[in-house]
Amino acid sequence: MTKTERRTQHIKMLCTIAMLTALAIVADIFLRIPNIGGILTYEPKDVIITIGAFIFGVVPGLIMSLVVCVVEMVTISTTGIIGLLMNFLSSGVFVVVSALIYHRKKTLARAIIGLVAGSLSMIAIMLLWNYIMTPIYTGLPREEVLKLFVPLLIPFNTIKATLNSALVLFLYKGVVTALRKSGLIPTRESNDSEKKKNTIIMVCVSALLTATFILVLLIFAKVI
């Protein structure tokens, strides 16, 4: 591949990522369901971001997630920097874990495993951070937040993750086919550098998630 062809391919990739990011922002703003249980909001932005991460990799997916969350904060969010942090943690963990596992070997089985792992990771992360942050921006005592775990937070995050995962599986192949037919994405395999980078990210994410699961278990022990 010539230098000009590589530059053209890179430009197409950036344009496609920008397009998917814009679609995620539109979904975030116009397809959201707010005030679930008084404190929660569902938005389908993670579906589009995860599809982007499945196509282009973990780092582009993480950047897409950050951009969408920042745009949300400065447009429609009322929770400021705390809301940005919560949104980015939820979206980023789901996207990164799902894409990391899928990119190890791009098969349907790996996609399903990745989405299940991403869902479980997101649920654990959000339980921990709701316990830490919800009292700060709502004024609820932490004891009251703990009481919301079983009736609200776990069911909401489980349904959200399951719905988003199902939509990713339903839409992914069609989106990739359309992008390939339009010439916006090529068929390419991960190189050794990409695999090494993904391995480093996997180790870091695994350490973070292990610590999170331990903290969540300790919180549940407190509830019990």
GROMACS elastic network, one bead per residue, 0.5 to 0.9 nm:
[ bonds ]
;  ai    aj funct       b0    kb
    1     4     6  0.82323   500
    1     5     6  0.60996   500
    1     6     6  0.65496   500
    2     5     6  0.51390   500
    2     6     6  0.62324   500
    2     7     6  0.86249   500
    3     6     6  0.51080   500
    3     7     6  0.61643   500
    3     8     6  0.86180   500
    4     7     6  0.50660   500
    4     8     6  0.61367   500
    4     9     6  0.85674   500
    5     8     6  0.50467   500
    5     9     6  0.60856   500
    5    10     6  0.85254   500
    6     9     6  0.50542   500
    6    10     6  0.60864   500
    6    11     6  0.86217   500
    7    10     6  0.50284   500
    7    11     6  0.61948   500
    7    12     6  0.86346   500
    8    11     6  0.51327   500
    8    12     6  0.62227   500
    8    13     6  0.86251   500
    9    12     6  0.50899   500
    9    13     6  0.61728   500
    9    14     6  0.87234   500
    9   184     6  0.79275   500
    9   185     6  0.77054   500
    9   186     6  0.80016   500
   10    13     6  0.50473   500
   10    14     6  0.62699   500
   10    15     6  0.86348   500
   11    14     6  0.51448   500
   11    15     6  0.61403   500
   11    16     6  0.85762   500
   12    15     6  0.50784   500
   12    16     6  0.61002   500
   12    17     6  0.85767   500
   12   183     6  0.83670   500
   12   184     6  0.54880   500
   12   185     6  0.71067   500
   13    16     6  0.51377   500
   13    17     6  0.61483   500
   13    18     6  0.85431   500
   13    56     6  0.80098   500
   13   184     6  0.67463   500
   13   185     6  0.65778   500
   14    17     6  0.50960   500
   14    18     6  0.60685   500
   14    19     6  0.85405   500
   15    18     6  0.50450   500
   15    19     6  0.61137   500
   15    20     6  0.86791   500
   15   184     6  0.82673   500
   16    20     6  0.61819   500
   16    21     6  0.84802   500
   16    52     6  0.86792   500
   16   179     6  0.83926   500
   16   184     6  0.66675   500
   16   185     6  0.79622   500
   17    20     6  0.51583   500
   17    21     6  0.60429   500
   17    22     6  0.85716   500
   17    52     6  0.68050   500
   17    56     6  0.81801   500
   17    60     6  0.76042   500
   17    61     6  0.86982   500
   17    64     6  0.75517   500
   18    21     6  0.50159   500
   18    22     6  0.61574   500
   18    23     6  0.86737   500
   18    64     6  0.81493   500
   19    22     6  0.51246   500
   19    23     6  0.63068   500
   19    24     6  0.86969   500
   20    23     6  0.50192   500
   20    24     6  0.61711   500
   20    25     6  0.86517   500
   20    48     6  0.65230   500
   20    49     6  0.71121   500
   20    51     6  0.86655   500
   20    52     6  0.67344   500
   20    64     6  0.82373   500
   21    24     6  0.50306   500
   21    25     6  0.62646   500
   21    26     6  0.87285   500
   21    45     6  0.88996   500
   21    48     6  0.77064   500
   21    49     6  0.69831   500
   21    52     6  0.83767   500
   21    64     6  0.56971   500
   21    65     6  0.80099   500
   21    67     6  0.75985   500
   21    68     6  0.67251   500
   22    25     6  0.50540   500
   22    26     6  0.62905   500
   22    27     6  0.86610   500
   22    68     6  0.80317   500
   23    26     6  0.50551   500
   23    27     6  0.61602   500
   23    28     6  0.84952   500
   23    45     6  0.81090   500
   23    48     6  0.72443   500
   24    27     6  0.50313   500
   24    28     6  0.60023   500
   24    29     6  0.86302   500
   24    44     6  0.76905   500
   24    46     6  0.74431   500
   24    47     6  0.79898   500
   24    48     6  0.56239   500
   24    49     6  0.65765   500
   24    64     6  0.85556   500
   24    65     6  0.87510   500
   24    68     6  0.68394   500
   25    29     6  0.61722   500
   25    30     6  0.85242   500
   25    45     6  0.68404   500
   25    67     6  0.87415   500
   25    68     6  0.55754   500
   25    69     6  0.83940   500
   25    71     6  0.73918   500
   25    72     6  0.74832   500
   26    29     6  0.52436   500
   26    30     6  0.58843   500
   26    31     6  0.76592   500
   26    45     6  0.82370   500
   27    30     6  0.54503   500
   27    31     6  0.50514   500
   27    32     6  0.71025   500
   27    43     6  0.69665   500
   27    44     6  0.60839   500
   27    45     6  0.56014   500
   27    48     6  0.85647   500
   28    31     6  0.59801   500
   28    32     6  0.57784   500
   28    42     6  0.87578   500
   28    43     6  0.53295   500
   28    44     6  0.63324   500
   28    45     6  0.52530   500
   28    46     6  0.88749   500
   28    68     6  0.79732   500
   28    69     6  0.89476   500
   28    72     6  0.74622   500
   29    32     6  0.61949   500
   29    43     6  0.79880   500
   29    45     6  0.89978   500
   29    72     6  0.74076   500
   29    75     6  0.86522   500
   29    76     6  0.72487   500
   30    33     6  0.89371   500
   30    43     6  0.86847   500
   31    42     6  0.85632   500
   31    43     6  0.62205   500
   31    44     6  0.69874   500
   31    45     6  0.87787   500
   32    41     6  0.68862   500
   32    42     6  0.55338   500
   32    44     6  0.70168   500
   32    45     6  0.88403   500
   33    36     6  0.73474   500
   33    40     6  0.87199   500
   33    41     6  0.56090   500
   33    42     6  0.50533   500
   33    43     6  0.63574   500
   34    38     6  0.82650   500
   34    39     6  0.81621   500
   34    40     6  0.64740   500
   34    42     6  0.63655   500
   34    43     6  0.83132   500
   35    39     6  0.55366   500
   35    40     6  0.54182   500
   35    41     6  0.57429   500
   35    42     6  0.87219   500
   36    39     6  0.61591   500
   36    41     6  0.58155   500
   36    42     6  0.77747   500
   36   152     6  0.89356   500
   36   156     6  0.84506   500
   37    40     6  0.61609   500
   37    41     6  0.87917   500
   37   152     6  0.69828   500
   37   153     6  0.89730   500
   38    41     6  0.87568   500
   39   134     6  0.86417   500
   39   138     6  0.82464   500
   40   153     6  0.84867   500
   40   156     6  0.82122   500
   42   156     6  0.86612   500
   42   160     6  0.69362   500
   43    46     6  0.77594   500
   43   160     6  0.85682   500
   44    47     6  0.57081   500
   44    48     6  0.75876   500
   44   160     6  0.85538   500
   44   163     6  0.87760   500
   44   164     6  0.66929   500
   45    48     6  0.56596   500
   45    49     6  0.63625   500
   45    50     6  0.86536   500
   45    65     6  0.85024   500
   45    68     6  0.80842   500
   45    91     6  0.82963   500
   45   164     6  0.87409   500
   46    50     6  0.57657   500
   46    51     6  0.83761   500
   46    65     6  0.77748   500
   46    91     6  0.59613   500
   46    92     6  0.86538   500
   46    94     6  0.77930   500
   46    95     6  0.70970   500
   46   164     6  0.68006   500
   46   165     6  0.89847   500
   46   168     6  0.87976   500
   47    50     6  0.53556   500
   47    51     6  0.63309   500
   47    52     6  0.87710   500
   47    95     6  0.88094   500
   47   164     6  0.54400   500
   47   165     6  0.72239   500
   47   166     6  0.89280   500
   47   167     6  0.64521   500
   47   168     6  0.54346   500
   47   171     6  0.87392   500
   48    51     6  0.51449   500
   48    52     6  0.62857   500
   48    53     6  0.87250   500
   48   168     6  0.75597   500
   48   172     6  0.89550   500
   49    52     6  0.50169   500
   49    53     6  0.62266   500
   49    54     6  0.86535   500
   49    61     6  0.59669   500
   49    62     6  0.83201   500
   49    64     6  0.63595   500
   49    65     6  0.64265   500
   49    68     6  0.89852   500
   49    91     6  0.84060   500
   49    95     6  0.70339   500
   50    54     6  0.60466   500
   50    55     6  0.85432   500
   50    61     6  0.66051   500
   50    65     6  0.89309   500
   50    91     6  0.88770   500
   50    94     6  0.79762   500
   50    95     6  0.51238   500
   50    96     6  0.81649   500
   50    98     6  0.76116   500
   50    99     6  0.70994   500
   50   165     6  0.89812   500
   50   168     6  0.71523   500
   51    54     6  0.50401   500
   51    55     6  0.62999   500
   51    56     6  0.86624   500
   51    61     6  0.84210   500
   51    95     6  0.87562   500
   51    99     6  0.87368   500
   51   168     6  0.63849   500
   51   169     6  0.89081   500
   51   171     6  0.82091   500
   51   172     6  0.59852   500
   51   175     6  0.81686   500
   51   176     6  0.86425   500
   52    55     6  0.51619   500
   52    56     6  0.59658   500
   52    57     6  0.75407   500
   52    58     6  0.89485   500
   52    60     6  0.75604   500
   52    61     6  0.59814   500
   52    64     6  0.81400   500
   53    56     6  0.52140   500
   53    58     6  0.54031   500
   53    59     6  0.76266   500
   53    60     6  0.62619   500
   53    62     6  0.77073   500
   53    64     6  0.85292   500
   53    95     6  0.68664   500
   53    96     6  0.76992   500
   53    98     6  0.86120   500
   53    99     6  0.58464   500
   53   100     6  0.88653   500
   54    57     6  0.58150   500
   54    58     6  0.76440   500
   54    61     6  0.79954   500
   54    95     6  0.86853   500
   54    98     6  0.81370   500
   54    99     6  0.53806   500
   54   100     6  0.85648   500
   54   102     6  0.69689   500
   54   103     6  0.70875   500
   54   106     6  0.87357   500
   54   111     6  0.86286   500
   54   172     6  0.84546   500
   55    61     6  0.89977   500
   55    99     6  0.88276   500
   55   103     6  0.89485   500
   55   172     6  0.89769   500
   55   176     6  0.75551   500
   55   185     6  0.85045   500
   56    59     6  0.82084   500
   56    60     6  0.63392   500
   56    61     6  0.73778   500
   57    60     6  0.58677   500
   57    61     6  0.63301   500
   57    62     6  0.88567   500
   57    96     6  0.87598   500
   57    99     6  0.66700   500
   57   100     6  0.77872   500
   57   103     6  0.72393   500
   57   194     6  0.87316   500
   57   198     6  0.87175   500
   58    61     6  0.50970   500
   58    62     6  0.61647   500
   58    63     6  0.87141   500
   58    95     6  0.75932   500
   58    96     6  0.55923   500
   58    97     6  0.84692   500
   58    98     6  0.89026   500
   58    99     6  0.58407   500
   58   100     6  0.63292   500
   58   103     6  0.84668   500
   58   198     6  0.74956   500
   58   201     6  0.86556   500
   59    62     6  0.50499   500
   59    63     6  0.62216   500
   59    64     6  0.85945   500
   59    96     6  0.80530   500
   59   198     6  0.89937   500
   60    63     6  0.50463   500
   60    64     6  0.60959   500
   60    65     6  0.85752   500
   61    64     6  0.50725   500
   61    65     6  0.61936   500
   61    66     6  0.87209   500
   61    92     6  0.79586   500
   61    95     6  0.66666   500
   61    96     6  0.71254   500
   61    99     6  0.82070   500
   62    65     6  0.50623   500
   62    66     6  0.62831   500
   62    67     6  0.87284   500
   62    88     6  0.88237   500
   62    91     6  0.84821   500
   62    92     6  0.58345   500
   62    93     6  0.87973   500
   62    95     6  0.71807   500
   62    96     6  0.67309   500
   63    66     6  0.51278   500
   63    67     6  0.61928   500
   63    68     6  0.86299   500
   63    92     6  0.89269   500
   64    67     6  0.52328   500
   64    68     6  0.61950   500
   64    69     6  0.85955   500
   65    68     6  0.52946   500
   65    69     6  0.61609   500
   65    70     6  0.86415   500
   65    87     6  0.87801   500
   65    88     6  0.65314   500
   65    91     6  0.63359   500
   65    92     6  0.61361   500
   65    95     6  0.81485   500
   66    69     6  0.51575   500
   66    70     6  0.61125   500
   66    71     6  0.86218   500
   66    84     6  0.86531   500
   66    87     6  0.88322   500
   66    88     6  0.61027   500
   66    91     6  0.86110   500
   66    92     6  0.77693   500
   67    70     6  0.51846   500
   67    71     6  0.62043   500
   67    72     6  0.85955   500
   68    71     6  0.51835   500
   68    72     6  0.61614   500
   68    73     6  0.86854   500
   68    88     6  0.87358   500
   69    72     6  0.50124   500
   69    73     6  0.62143   500
   69    74     6  0.88767   500
   69    83     6  0.86977   500
   69    84     6  0.58611   500
   69    85     6  0.84152   500
   69    87     6  0.62774   500
   69    88     6  0.60724   500
   69    91     6  0.86061   500
   70    73     6  0.50511   500
   70    74     6  0.64399   500
   70    75     6  0.86852   500
   70    84     6  0.65088   500
   70    88     6  0.86735   500
   71    74     6  0.53513   500
   71    75     6  0.61163   500
   71    76     6  0.83644   500
   72    75     6  0.52425   500
   72    76     6  0.56247   500
   72    77     6  0.57786   500
   72    84     6  0.78512   500
   73    76     6  0.63302   500
   73    78     6  0.74039   500
   73    79     6  0.75706   500
   73    80     6  0.59387   500
   73    81     6  0.73033   500
   73    83     6  0.71700   500
   73    84     6  0.59618   500
   74    77     6  0.67700   500
   74    78     6  0.88807   500
   74    80     6  0.79467   500
   75    78     6  0.88013   500
   77    80     6  0.65851   500
   77    83     6  0.72769   500
   77    84     6  0.84219   500
   78    83     6  0.77336   500
   79    82     6  0.60054   500
   79    84     6  0.76144   500
   79   137     6  0.72281   500
   80    83     6  0.53897   500
   80    84     6  0.63823   500
   80    85     6  0.88637   500
   81    85     6  0.61789   500
   81    86     6  0.86248   500
   82    85     6  0.51253   500
   82    86     6  0.62080   500
   82    87     6  0.85531   500
   82   133     6  0.74659   500
   82   136     6  0.87337   500
   82   137     6  0.76094   500
   83    86     6  0.50992   500
   83    87     6  0.59819   500
   83    88     6  0.84096   500
   83   137     6  0.88368   500
   84    87     6  0.51968   500
   84    88     6  0.59816   500
   84    89     6  0.84727   500
   85    88     6  0.52162   500
   85    89     6  0.60723   500
   85    90     6  0.85809   500
   86    89     6  0.52301   500
   86    90     6  0.61805   500
   86    91     6  0.85765   500
   86   126     6  0.76581   500
   86   129     6  0.71806   500
   86   130     6  0.81343   500
   86   133     6  0.82544   500
   87    90     6  0.52123   500
   87    91     6  0.59965   500
   87    92     6  0.80926   500
   88    91     6  0.51926   500
   88    92     6  0.54022   500
   88    93     6  0.80401   500
   89    92     6  0.51706   500
   89    93     6  0.58333   500
   89    94     6  0.83752   500
   89   122     6  0.79586   500
   89   125     6  0.74262   500
   89   126     6  0.76940   500
   89   129     6  0.86672   500
   90    93     6  0.56646   500
   90    94     6  0.63739   500
   90    95     6  0.86953   500
   90   121     6  0.89761   500
   90   122     6  0.56349   500
   90   123     6  0.81391   500
   90   125     6  0.71084   500
   90   126     6  0.63708   500
   91    94     6  0.53760   500
   91    95     6  0.60753   500
   91    96     6  0.84482   500
   91   122     6  0.77759   500
   92    95     6  0.52066   500
   92    96     6  0.57933   500
   92    97     6  0.83184   500
   92   122     6  0.85683   500
   93    96     6  0.52690   500
   93    97     6  0.59289   500
   93    98     6  0.82287   500
   93   118     6  0.66326   500
   93   119     6  0.85851   500
   93   121     6  0.66984   500
   93   122     6  0.57356   500
   93   125     6  0.78625   500
   93   205     6  0.83712   500
   94    97     6  0.57196   500
   94    98     6  0.60909   500
   94    99     6  0.85079   500
   94   115     6  0.75629   500
   94   117     6  0.81608   500
   94   119     6  0.59522   500
   94   120     6  0.84175   500
   94   121     6  0.67969   500
   94   122     6  0.54013   500
   94   123     6  0.89291   500
   94   161     6  0.81188   500
   95    98     6  0.53521   500
   95    99     6  0.59778   500
   95   100     6  0.84110   500
   95   115     6  0.84036   500
   95   118     6  0.68076   500
   96    99     6  0.52588   500
   96   100     6  0.58896   500
   96   101     6  0.86295   500
   96   118     6  0.74977   500
   96   201     6  0.88451   500
   96   202     6  0.88215   500
   96   205     6  0.83535   500
   97   100     6  0.52134   500
   97   101     6  0.63907   500
   97   102     6  0.86367   500
   97   114     6  0.64795   500
   97   115     6  0.77240   500
   97   117     6  0.66888   500
   97   119     6  0.86503   500
   97   121     6  0.76391   500
   97   122     6  0.89789   500
   97   202     6  0.78436   500
   97   205     6  0.75800   500
   97   206     6  0.89092   500
   98   101     6  0.56075   500
   98   102     6  0.62438   500
   98   103     6  0.86983   500
   98   110     6  0.88933   500
   98   111     6  0.71583   500
   98   112     6  0.84754   500
   98   113     6  0.77622   500
   98   116     6  0.76423   500
   98   117     6  0.65748   500
   98   119     6  0.81452   500
   99   103     6  0.58945   500
   99   104     6  0.86385   500
   99   111     6  0.79257   500
   99   114     6  0.66489   500
   99   115     6  0.81256   500
   99   118     6  0.85003   500
  100   103     6  0.53726   500
  100   104     6  0.66162   500
  100   114     6  0.74006   500
  100   198     6  0.65381   500
  100   199     6  0.83729   500
  100   201     6  0.81047   500
  100   202     6  0.67541   500
  101   104     6  0.54676   500
  101   105     6  0.74826   500
  101   106     6  0.86773   500
  101   110     6  0.64537   500
  101   111     6  0.73206   500
  101   113     6  0.73664   500
  101   115     6  0.85204   500
  101   117     6  0.84613   500
  101   202     6  0.85654   500
  102   105     6  0.58009   500
  102   106     6  0.54252   500
  102   107     6  0.71807   500
  102   108     6  0.84591   500
  102   109     6  0.86206   500
  102   110     6  0.50848   500
  102   111     6  0.50024   500
  102   112     6  0.82866   500
  102   113     6  0.78545   500
  102   114     6  0.57380   500
  102   115     6  0.85030   500
  103   106     6  0.55968   500
  103   107     6  0.88510   500
  103   110     6  0.82612   500
  103   111     6  0.85970   500
  103   190     6  0.79376   500
  103   195     6  0.84303   500
  103   198     6  0.82968   500
  104   110     6  0.80582   500
  104   190     6  0.88579   500
  104   195     6  0.76136   500
  104   198     6  0.83447   500
  105   110     6  0.65925   500
  105   111     6  0.87973   500
  106   109     6  0.84224   500
  106   110     6  0.64481   500
  106   111     6  0.71373   500
  107   110     6  0.52143   500
  107   111     6  0.62220   500
  107   112     6  0.87469   500
  108   112     6  0.62409   500
  108   113     6  0.86103   500
  108   169     6  0.84821   500
  109   112     6  0.51851   500
  109   113     6  0.61721   500
  109   114     6  0.84762   500
  110   114     6  0.58429   500
  110   115     6  0.84342   500
  111   114     6  0.50511   500
  111   115     6  0.61196   500
  111   116     6  0.85948   500
  111   169     6  0.78455   500
  112   115     6  0.51559   500
  112   116     6  0.61450   500
  112   117     6  0.85469   500
  112   165     6  0.81187   500
  112   169     6  0.78667   500
  113   116     6  0.51795   500
  113   117     6  0.60984   500
  113   118     6  0.84263   500
  114   117     6  0.51161   500
  114   118     6  0.59056   500
  114   119     6  0.84370   500
  115   119     6  0.59508   500
  115   120     6  0.85826   500
  115   161     6  0.83845   500
  115   162     6  0.86024   500
  115   164     6  0.89572   500
  115   165     6  0.58620   500
  115   166     6  0.89082   500
  115   168     6  0.87449   500
  116   119     6  0.50566   500
  116   120     6  0.62607   500
  116   121     6  0.85426   500
  116   161     6  0.84412   500
  116   162     6  0.81811   500
  116   165     6  0.77498   500
  117   120     6  0.52185   500
  117   121     6  0.60470   500
  117   122     6  0.84951   500
  118   121     6  0.50966   500
  118   122     6  0.60203   500
  118   123     6  0.85773   500
  118   161     6  0.82019   500
  118   165     6  0.89630   500
  119   122     6  0.51319   500
  119   123     6  0.61774   500
  119   124     6  0.86968   500
  119   157     6  0.83011   500
  119   158     6  0.73161   500
  119   160     6  0.87062   500
  119   161     6  0.51634   500
  119   162     6  0.71575   500
  119   165     6  0.78417   500
  120   123     6  0.51506   500
  120   124     6  0.62765   500
  120   125     6  0.86298   500
  120   158     6  0.80630   500
  120   161     6  0.82326   500
  121   124     6  0.52292   500
  121   125     6  0.61005   500
  121   126     6  0.85505   500
  121   209     6  0.67138   500
  121   212     6  0.86550   500
  121   213     6  0.83422   500
  122   125     6  0.51020   500
  122   126     6  0.60068   500
  122   127     6  0.84989   500
  122   157     6  0.77879   500
  122   158     6  0.89806   500
  122   161     6  0.77824   500
  123   126     6  0.53039   500
  123   127     6  0.61869   500
  123   128     6  0.87514   500
  123   153     6  0.85404   500
  123   154     6  0.69382   500
  123   157     6  0.56925   500
  123   158     6  0.66938   500
  123   161     6  0.79362   500
  124   127     6  0.52377   500
  124   128     6  0.63858   500
  124   129     6  0.87400   500
  124   154     6  0.88920   500
  124   209     6  0.81178   500
  124   212     6  0.67345   500
  124   213     6  0.62190   500
  124   216     6  0.66734   500
  125   128     6  0.52848   500
  125   129     6  0.61840   500
  125   130     6  0.84588   500
  125   209     6  0.76103   500
  125   212     6  0.62706   500
  125   213     6  0.78443   500
  125   216     6  0.82430   500
  126   129     6  0.50178   500
  126   130     6  0.56673   500
  126   131     6  0.82018   500
  126   153     6  0.83274   500
  126   157     6  0.78874   500
  127   130     6  0.52433   500
  127   131     6  0.61507   500
  127   132     6  0.87115   500
  127   149     6  0.72890   500
  127   153     6  0.70221   500
  127   154     6  0.74933   500
  127   157     6  0.88321   500
  127   216     6  0.69872   500
  128   131     6  0.51932   500
  128   132     6  0.63762   500
  128   133     6  0.86852   500
  128   212     6  0.70322   500
  128   213     6  0.85632   500
  128   215     6  0.71451   500
  128   216     6  0.58407   500
  128   219     6  0.80959   500
  129   133     6  0.56650   500
  129   134     6  0.76581   500
  130   133     6  0.52218   500
  130   134     6  0.50333   500
  130   135     6  0.80856   500
  130   145     6  0.76070   500
  130   153     6  0.84470   500
  131   134     6  0.61346   500
  131   135     6  0.73957   500
  131   142     6  0.65154   500
  131   145     6  0.62034   500
  131   146     6  0.69167   500
  131   149     6  0.89164   500
  131   219     6  0.85856   500
  132   135     6  0.69451   500
  132   136     6  0.77299   500
  132   142     6  0.79102   500
  133   136     6  0.52270   500
  133   137     6  0.67868   500
  133   138     6  0.86682   500
  134   137     6  0.56070   500
  134   138     6  0.57951   500
  134   139     6  0.74389   500
  134   140     6  0.70067   500
  134   141     6  0.86985   500
  134   142     6  0.80216   500
  134   145     6  0.72847   500
  135   138     6  0.53789   500
  135   141     6  0.56874   500
  135   142     6  0.60448   500
  135   144     6  0.88803   500
  135   145     6  0.74125   500
  136   139     6  0.57753   500
  136   140     6  0.77344   500
  136   141     6  0.89538   500
  137   140     6  0.82844   500
  138   141     6  0.88703   500
  140   143     6  0.81450   500
  140   144     6  0.62910   500
  140   145     6  0.67414   500
  141   144     6  0.53479   500
  141   145     6  0.65730   500
  141   146     6  0.88972   500
  142   146     6  0.61948   500
  142   147     6  0.86945   500
  143   146     6  0.51540   500
  143   147     6  0.65164   500
  143   223     6  0.85729   500
  144   147     6  0.50806   500
  144   148     6  0.66798   500
  145   148     6  0.51770   500
  145   149     6  0.69229   500
  146   149     6  0.54585   500
  146   150     6  0.83424   500
  146   219     6  0.82287   500
  146   220     6  0.83662   500
  146   223     6  0.67086   500
  147   150     6  0.70386   500
  147   151     6  0.77168   500
  147   152     6  0.88091   500
  147   223     6  0.79760   500
  148   151     6  0.56116   500
  148   152     6  0.53076   500
  148   153     6  0.60602   500
  148   154     6  0.84234   500
  149   152     6  0.58214   500
  149   154     6  0.57005   500
  149   155     6  0.84199   500
  150   153     6  0.64119   500
  150   154     6  0.56474   500
  150   155     6  0.71048   500
  151   154     6  0.71541   500
  151   155     6  0.68296   500
  151   156     6  0.88122   500
  152   155     6  0.55986   500
  152   156     6  0.58853   500
  152   157     6  0.85110   500
  153   156     6  0.52421   500
  153   157     6  0.60749   500
  153   158     6  0.83758   500
  154   157     6  0.54068   500
  154   158     6  0.59476   500
  154   159     6  0.85353   500
  155   158     6  0.50932   500
  155   159     6  0.60392   500
  155   160     6  0.84420   500
  156   159     6  0.52887   500
  156   160     6  0.60334   500
  156   161     6  0.85504   500
  157   161     6  0.59646   500
  157   162     6  0.83904   500
  158   161     6  0.52595   500
  158   162     6  0.60249   500
  158   163     6  0.85004   500
  159   162     6  0.51044   500
  159   163     6  0.59703   500
  159   164     6  0.84442   500
  160   163     6  0.52914   500
  160   164     6  0.61075   500
  160   165     6  0.85108   500
  161   164     6  0.51792   500
  161   165     6  0.59921   500
  161   166     6  0.85575   500
  162   165     6  0.51301   500
  162   166     6  0.61548   500
  162   167     6  0.86337   500
  163   166     6  0.51974   500
  163   167     6  0.62330   500
  163   168     6  0.86896   500
  164   167     6  0.51272   500
  164   168     6  0.61913   500
  164   169     6  0.87474   500
  165   168     6  0.51181   500
  165   169     6  0.63356   500
  165   170     6  0.86163   500
  166   169     6  0.52369   500
  166   170     6  0.61235   500
  166   171     6  0.86335   500
  167   171     6  0.59517   500
  167   172     6  0.81406   500
  168   171     6  0.53340   500
  168   172     6  0.55326   500
  168   173     6  0.89543   500
  169   172     6  0.56249   500
  169   173     6  0.76628   500
  170   173     6  0.74250   500
  170   174     6  0.80480   500
  171   174     6  0.55427   500
  171   175     6  0.61699   500
  171   176     6  0.87377   500
  172   175     6  0.52551   500
  172   176     6  0.61871   500
  172   177     6  0.85700   500
  173   176     6  0.51767   500
  173   177     6  0.60267   500
  173   178     6  0.85434   500
  174   177     6  0.51512   500
  174   178     6  0.61430   500
  174   179     6  0.86291   500
  175   178     6  0.51859   500
  175   179     6  0.61826   500
  175   180     6  0.86157   500
  176   179     6  0.51333   500
  176   180     6  0.60740   500
  176   181     6  0.85460   500
  176   185     6  0.80107   500
  177   180     6  0.51844   500
  177   181     6  0.61273   500
  177   182     6  0.85946   500
  178   181     6  0.51984   500
  178   182     6  0.62274   500
  178   183     6  0.86875   500
  178   184     6  0.88419   500
  179   182     6  0.51280   500
  179   183     6  0.62515   500
  179   184     6  0.52979   500
  179   185     6  0.58890   500
  179   186     6  0.87013   500
  180   184     6  0.58960   500
  180   185     6  0.52006   500
  180   186     6  0.62904   500
  180   187     6  0.78592   500
  181   184     6  0.77355   500
  181   185     6  0.84964   500
  182   185     6  0.79813   500
  183   186     6  0.69387   500
  185   188     6  0.87733   500
  188   191     6  0.89587   500
  190   193     6  0.80644   500
  190   194     6  0.58595   500
  190   195     6  0.65852   500
  191   194     6  0.52886   500
  191   195     6  0.63509   500
  191   196     6  0.87662   500
  192   195     6  0.50789   500
  192   196     6  0.61443   500
  192   197     6  0.85951   500
  193   196     6  0.51622   500
  193   197     6  0.61953   500
  193   198     6  0.86189   500
  194   197     6  0.51109   500
  194   198     6  0.61163   500
  194   199     6  0.85724   500
  195   198     6  0.50744   500
  195   199     6  0.61247   500
  195   200     6  0.87499   500
  196   199     6  0.50770   500
  196   200     6  0.64023   500
  196   201     6  0.87614   500
  197   200     6  0.52372   500
  197   201     6  0.63261   500
  197   202     6  0.86020   500
  198   201     6  0.50338   500
  198   202     6  0.59767   500
  198   203     6  0.86610   500
  199   203     6  0.62964   500
  199   204     6  0.87654   500
  200   203     6  0.52594   500
  200   204     6  0.64286   500
  200   205     6  0.87059   500
  201   204     6  0.51550   500
  201   205     6  0.60443   500
  201   206     6  0.84214   500
  202   205     6  0.51364   500
  202   206     6  0.59182   500
  202   207     6  0.85475   500
  203   206     6  0.51288   500
  203   207     6  0.62618   500
  203   208     6  0.87234   500
  204   207     6  0.52432   500
  204   208     6  0.63235   500
  204   209     6  0.87170   500
  205   208     6  0.50417   500
  205   209     6  0.60612   500
  205   210     6  0.84686   500
  206   209     6  0.51205   500
  206   210     6  0.59840   500
  206   211     6  0.85803   500
  207   210     6  0.51705   500
  207   211     6  0.63229   500
  207   212     6  0.86249   500
  208   211     6  0.53010   500
  208   212     6  0.62026   500
  208   213     6  0.87868   500
  209   213     6  0.60595   500
  209   214     6  0.85112   500
  210   213     6  0.52729   500
  210   214     6  0.62954   500
  210   215     6  0.87158   500
  211   214     6  0.52040   500
  211   215     6  0.62696   500
  211   216     6  0.87026   500
  212   215     6  0.51211   500
  212   216     6  0.61368   500
  212   217     6  0.86000   500
  213   216     6  0.50468   500
  213   217     6  0.61405   500
  213   218     6  0.86083   500
  214   217     6  0.51552   500
  214   218     6  0.62888   500
  214   219     6  0.87370   500
  215   218     6  0.50286   500
  215   219     6  0.62338   500
  215   220     6  0.86986   500
  216   220     6  0.62058   500
  216   221     6  0.85375   500
  217   220     6  0.50536   500
  217   221     6  0.60996   500
  217   222     6  0.86063   500
  218   222     6  0.63330   500
  218   223     6  0.87892   500
  219   222     6  0.50063   500
  219   223     6  0.63766   500
  219   224     6  0.87652   500
  220   224     6  0.61303   500
  221   224     6  0.51095   500
